[in-house]
Amino acid sequence: MTVVSNPPAVRAEGAPPVPPPPPSSAAPRSHVRRALLRSPVYLLLAVAAVVSVLPFAWMVVASTHTTAELFATPLPVLPGGELWTNLARLEESVQFGRVMLNSAFIAVVYTVFSSIVSAMCGYGLATYRFRGRAVLLVVVLVTMMIPMQVLLVPLFQMMASAGWIDTYQAVILPFLANAFGIFLMRQAFLDFPVSLIEAARIDGANELRTFYRIVLPVARPQLAALIIYTFISQWNAFIWPLLMLNTESNYTVPVALNTMIGLSRVDYSGLMLGSLLATLPLMLLFLVFQRQFVAGLLGGAVKG
């Protein structure tokens, strides 16, 4: 026989409803306590955000004033009315529209071919089994530790012997094989099932078709991150284009802005405007693809 202790109370018909128990005050107190504990973190993040935005805000303000106004007392804190004058002077001094197109062309071509090379090399290192594969990977990673300044002289001699000085291919070709891109794509392909590749080969697909139709779509986040990183690094490249490009009409944006710094006079308002216009495409690119960029880097980092 089952004995029921504390049977549920039965409300008599017509009796008023039993009011619910009052809510416990422990939950609101815990939320308040948690918010108070996190407030220093939020304050620190807010200060860091303001500090990060200040250079861009000053760049916007400085690009709308003259150079003399930038050194006046007090410093201007609001945008001025010299934007179009500075833009016309910038176009007249360095042909800024042309150099923006030069940088866009070089960065896009380099990004496309470098991403293809990195993806194919990473696929080969991740899926093929051959003698010396680990040694080859170590060699690729070691190249990331070599300073670029060490390579400038031999690369310059190679470009000069090929007759490529002051050409775009001299800027693009020497660095197509990106060690970071190869490593990132290798990490993306490590966990891909080999059985799917073998099934595609049995069905008659060649290696290129297997790579582009079956394997590469799986690594879209990593590939998007590689494209963004490669484009930004090539857009901001300065030393190698400075050595290779001698004609003003072939200059890239960083090289053209460098010519505005003279020995006795510097056009700071023009420099600020040029830097602002050169930064806008990169900010727009990152804001549009920031989720793919973060997901690609984290996805390649957790695989090993």
C-alpha positions as semicolon CSV with decimal commas, in nm:
position;residue;x (nm);y (nm);z (nm)
1;M;0,000;0,000;0,000
2;T;0,129;0,346;-0,098
3;V;0,108;0,620;0,160
4;V;0,077;0,973;0,022
5;S;0,219;1,239;0,248
6;N;0,112;1,601;0,223
7;P;-0,171;1,557;-0,029
8;P;-0,235;1,854;-0,257
9;A;-0,486;2,099;-0,125
10;V;-0,819;2,096;-0,302
11;R;-0,982;2,434;-0,344
12;A;-1,352;2,431;-0,260
13;E;-1,591;2,530;-0,533
14;G;-1,660;2,903;-0,524
15;A;-1,364;2,979;-0,298
16;P;-1,138;3,271;-0,401
17;P;-0,818;3,171;-0,591
18;V;-0,501;3,129;-0,392
19;P;-0,260;3,414;-0,477
20;P;0,082;3,308;-0,617
21;P;0,381;3,334;-0,386
22;P;0,563;3,666;-0,399
23;P;0,864;3,671;-0,637
24;S;1,196;3,620;-0,475
25;S;1,425;3,921;-0,461
26;A;1,735;3,706;-0,499
27;A;1,725;3,714;-0,883
28;P;1,719;4,096;-0,919
29;R;1,991;4,124;-0,659
30;S;2,209;3,877;-0,850
31;H;2,162;4,076;-1,173
32;V;2,253;4,399;-0,999
33;R;2,557;4,238;-0,838
34;R;2,668;4,096;-1,175
35;A;2,626;4,433;-1,346
36;L;2,830;4,604;-1,074
37;L;3,108;4,349;-1,109
38;R;3,116;4,396;-1,487
39;S;3,099;4,774;-1,482
40;P;3,480;4,822;-1,467
41;V;3,514;4,599;-1,774
42;Y;3,248;4,797;-1,961
43;L;3,415;5,123;-1,861
44;L;3,753;4,998;-1,982
45;L;3,603;4,885;-2,314
46;A;3,431;5,221;-2,358
47;V;3,758;5,407;-2,297
48;A;3,940;5,176;-2,542
49;A;3,669;5,236;-2,805
50;V;3,697;5,613;-2,767
51;V;4,077;5,600;-2,790
52;S;4,052;5,384;-3,103
53;V;3,805;5,618;-3,273
54;L;3,990;5,941;-3,190
55;P;4,260;5,908;-3,465
56;F;3,993;5,855;-3,730
57;A;3,788;6,146;-3,599
58;W;4,095;6,371;-3,606
59;M;4,173;6,254;-3,961
60;V;3,823;6,356;-4,072
61;V;3,853;6,697;-3,904
62;A;4,206;6,762;-4,032
63;S;4,115;6,676;-4,390
64;T;3,865;6,967;-4,397
65;H;4,107;7,236;-4,275
66;T;4,418;7,401;-4,411
67;T;4,761;7,312;-4,279
68;A;4,787;7,650;-4,106
69;E;4,458;7,592;-3,925
70;L;4,582;7,255;-3,798
71;F;4,864;7,430;-3,610
72;A;4,648;7,711;-3,476
73;T;4,559;7,752;-3,110
74;P;4,320;7,607;-3,009
75;L;4,312;7,302;-3,231
76;P;4,002;7,268;-3,450
77;V;3,760;7,008;-3,323
78;L;3,485;7,050;-3,583
79;P;3,505;6,994;-3,960
80;G;3,598;7,298;-4,167
81;G;3,515;7,412;-4,518
82;E;3,834;7,327;-4,708
83;L;3,744;6,973;-4,810
84;W;3,700;7,034;-5,183
85;T;4,001;7,264;-5,196
86;N;4,219;6,998;-5,034
87;L;4,076;6,734;-5,267
88;A;4,157;6,943;-5,576
89;R;4,510;7,010;-5,451
90;L;4,557;6,641;-5,373
91;E;4,449;6,541;-5,722
92;E;4,676;6,803;-5,876
93;S;4,983;6,707;-5,675
94;V;4,979;6,326;-5,691
95;Q;4,699;6,232;-5,937
96;F;4,516;6,068;-5,651
97;G;4,240;5,918;-5,862
98;R;4,494;5,741;-6,082
99;V;4,697;5,604;-5,790
100;M;4,378;5,475;-5,625
101;L;4,305;5,280;-5,943
102;N;4,663;5,153;-5,949
103;S;4,639;5,028;-5,593
104;A;4,300;4,869;-5,658
105;F;4,428;4,688;-5,969
106;I;4,745;4,558;-5,800
107;A;4,561;4,455;-5,482
108;V;4,279;4,276;-5,667
109;V;4,508;4,087;-5,907
110;Y;4,747;3,992;-5,627
111;T;4,462;3,881;-5,400
112;V;4,303;3,659;-5,666
113;F;4,619;3,476;-5,770
114;S;4,771;3,459;-5,422
115;S;4,451;3,310;-5,281
116;I;4,444;3,047;-5,557
117;V;4,809;2,954;-5,495
118;S;4,760;2,941;-5,117
119;A;4,445;2,729;-5,142
120;M;4,601;2,479;-5,381
121;C;4,924;2,450;-5,180
122;G;4,731;2,412;-4,855
123;Y;4,513;2,144;-5,014
124;G;4,818;1,951;-5,129
125;L;4,988;1,968;-4,790
126;A;4,671;1,862;-4,608
127;T;4,544;1,574;-4,824
128;Y;4,836;1,423;-5,012
129;R;5,069;1,179;-4,838
130;F;5,426;1,195;-4,967
131;R;5,775;1,171;-4,827
132;G;5,906;1,500;-4,689
133;R;5,565;1,661;-4,644
134;A;5,639;1,763;-4,283
135;V;5,978;1,904;-4,383
136;L;5,818;2,106;-4,663
137;L;5,562;2,248;-4,419
138;V;5,839;2,348;-4,179
139;V;6,026;2,521;-4,464
140;V;5,711;2,714;-4,555
141;L;5,663;2,825;-4,194
142;V;6,029;2,922;-4,154
143;T;5,995;3,167;-4,445
144;M;5,754;3,366;-4,227
145;M;6,043;3,439;-3,992
146;I;6,269;3,589;-4,261
147;P;6,254;3,972;-4,256
148;M;6,151;4,124;-4,586
149;Q;6,450;4,361;-4,575
150;V;6,680;4,061;-4,625
151;L;6,506;3,977;-4,953
152;L;6,501;4,326;-5,105
153;V;6,844;4,320;-5,272
154;P;6,824;3,974;-5,437
155;L;6,465;4,033;-5,547
156;F;6,556;4,372;-5,691
157;Q;6,841;4,214;-5,888
158;M;6,605;3,946;-6,021
159;M;6,350;4,204;-6,133
160;A;6,620;4,418;-6,293
161;S;6,764;4,123;-6,485
162;A;6,415;4,039;-6,611
163;G;6,356;4,401;-6,720
164;W;6,055;4,439;-6,494
165;I;6,152;4,757;-6,310
166;D;5,862;5,006;-6,301
167;T;5,605;4,739;-6,394
168;Y;5,309;4,596;-6,208
169;Q;5,420;4,234;-6,245
170;A;5,733;4,317;-6,046
171;V;5,510;4,425;-5,757
172;I;5,270;4,129;-5,783
173;L;5,464;3,815;-5,874
174;P;5,747;3,786;-5,616
175;F;5,512;3,741;-5,318
176;L;5,229;3,532;-5,465
177;A;5,321;3,230;-5,251
178;N;5,212;3,357;-4,910
179;A;5,330;3,135;-4,623
180;F;5,053;3,254;-4,392
181;G;4,789;3,183;-4,656
182;I;4,928;2,835;-4,724
183;F;4,926;2,749;-4,354
184;L;4,574;2,889;-4,303
185;M;4,429;2,690;-4,593
186;R;4,613;2,375;-4,486
187;Q;4,448;2,402;-4,144
188;A;4,111;2,444;-4,314
189;F;4,153;2,124;-4,521
190;L;4,297;1,899;-4,248
191;D;3,964;1,759;-4,127
192;F;3,811;1,711;-4,472
193;P;3,704;1,344;-4,517
194;V;3,936;1,166;-4,757
195;S;3,656;0,925;-4,848
196;L;3,472;1,204;-5,032
197;I;3,781;1,279;-5,240
198;E;3,824;0,910;-5,323
199;A;3,455;0,884;-5,415
200;A;3,491;1,178;-5,653
201;R;3,793;1,016;-5,816
202;I;3,602;0,692;-5,860
203;D;3,320;0,885;-6,028
204;G;3,570;1,018;-6,281
205;A;3,637;1,369;-6,148
206;N;3,991;1,494;-6,204
207;E;4,195;1,664;-5,933
208;L;4,103;2,021;-6,029
209;R;3,732;1,943;-6,043
210;T;3,750;1,763;-5,709
211;F;3,931;2,057;-5,555
212;Y;3,707;2,339;-5,684
213;R;3,370;2,162;-5,665
214;I;3,398;1,945;-5,354
215;V;3,684;2,052;-5,128
216;L;3,709;2,430;-5,168
217;P;3,344;2,516;-5,082
218;V;3,396;2,365;-4,736
219;A;3,670;2,621;-4,661
220;R;3,473;2,932;-4,757
221;P;3,515;3,110;-4,420
222;Q;3,893;3,057;-4,423
223;L;3,914;3,158;-4,787
224;A;3,716;3,477;-4,717
225;A;3,950;3,559;-4,427
226;L;4,251;3,499;-4,650
227;I;4,111;3,724;-4,923
228;I;4,047;4,009;-4,680
229;Y;4,388;3,975;-4,515
230;T;4,571;3,953;-4,849
231;F;4,389;4,253;-4,997
232;I;4,457;4,471;-4,694
233;S;4,826;4,375;-4,676
234;Q;4,881;4,443;-5,047
235;W;4,684;4,770;-5,039
236;N;4,905;4,894;-4,754
237;A;5,234;4,766;-4,903
238;F;5,494;5,041;-4,921
239;I;5,860;4,931;-4,932
240;W;5,847;4,697;-5,233
241;P;5,629;4,923;-5,454
242;L;5,854;5,215;-5,359
243;L;6,157;5,025;-5,495
244;M;5,987;4,893;-5,807
245;L;5,777;5,186;-5,930
246;N;5,958;5,493;-6,065
247;T;5,689;5,667;-6,273
248;E;5,439;5,886;-6,089
249;S;5,150;5,754;-6,298
250;N;5,231;5,400;-6,174
251;Y;5,250;5,485;-5,804
252;T;5,030;5,317;-5,547
253;V;4,854;5,512;-5,272
254;P;5,121;5,470;-4,999
255;V;5,400;5,564;-5,240
256;A;5,209;5,866;-5,372
257;L;5,133;5,992;-5,021
258;N;5,500;5,956;-4,932
259;T;5,593;6,201;-5,208
260;M;5,388;6,472;-5,033
261;I;5,639;6,480;-4,745
262;G;5,904;6,731;-4,845
263;L;6,224;6,840;-4,674
264;S;6,100;7,187;-4,584
265;R;5,721;7,167;-4,619
266;V;5,462;6,900;-4,550
267;D;5,103;6,927;-4,670
268;Y;4,941;6,781;-4,359
269;S;4,583;6,852;-4,464
270;G;4,641;6,681;-4,799
271;L;4,808;6,387;-4,625
272;M;4,515;6,353;-4,388
273;L;4,264;6,363;-4,672
274;G;4,461;6,111;-4,877
275;S;4,497;5,881;-4,577
276;L;4,124;5,908;-4,507
277;L;4,029;5,823;-4,866
278;A;4,279;5,534;-4,868
279;T;4,138;5,396;-4,543
280;L;3,771;5,404;-4,642
281;P;3,783;5,104;-4,882
282;L;3,956;4,891;-4,619
283;M;3,707;4,987;-4,348
284;L;3,415;4,914;-4,581
285;L;3,565;4,580;-4,681
286;F;3,615;4,474;-4,321
287;L;3,272;4,592;-4,205
288;V;3,102;4,395;-4,482
289;F;3,302;4,074;-4,433
290;Q;3,397;4,092;-4,066
291;R;3,196;3,782;-3,973
292;Q;3,368;3,573;-4,240
293;F;3,705;3,716;-4,136
294;V;3,666;3,625;-3,768
295;A;3,505;3,288;-3,843
296;G;3,780;3,200;-4,089
297;L;4,064;3,284;-3,852
298;L;3,905;3,100;-3,559
299;G;3,812;2,802;-3,776
300;G;4,169;2,765;-3,895
301;A;4,309;2,811;-3,545
302;V;4,117;2,534;-3,371
303;K;4,224;2,267;-3,617
304;G;4,556;2,096;-3,572
